[in-house]
Amino acid sequence: MVDFRALEKLVEPWAGKNYQTRNEAKIRLKVINMESRQSRICVFNEAKTWDRSNPVISRIIDGRHVKSFDGLIEIIYYKVEKSYQEVDVY
């Protein structure tokens, strides 16, 4: 029998941590447009307003597809714990 939660924690160390109760993350999100290669910096609060209903737009961090705001929060706070100042979002 395979414990998929254990595998998920190996591949995605931020998975399953409860980051929902924390304040706004102090980290920059560098949003990179894959088509034009242009980038811009956005703040954490702007990420809350991103349209997640459009299946054409996908967001990728460290090669992983971020499907929800909760998933984004998990990755961002994991990066904050590891002292990252900026996260690239494709």
Secondary structure, 3 states (H helix, E strand, C coil): CCCHHHHHHHHCCCCCCCCCCCCCCCCEEEEECCCCCCEEEECHHHHCCCCCCCCCCCEEECCEEECCHHHHHHHHHHHHHCCCCEEEEC
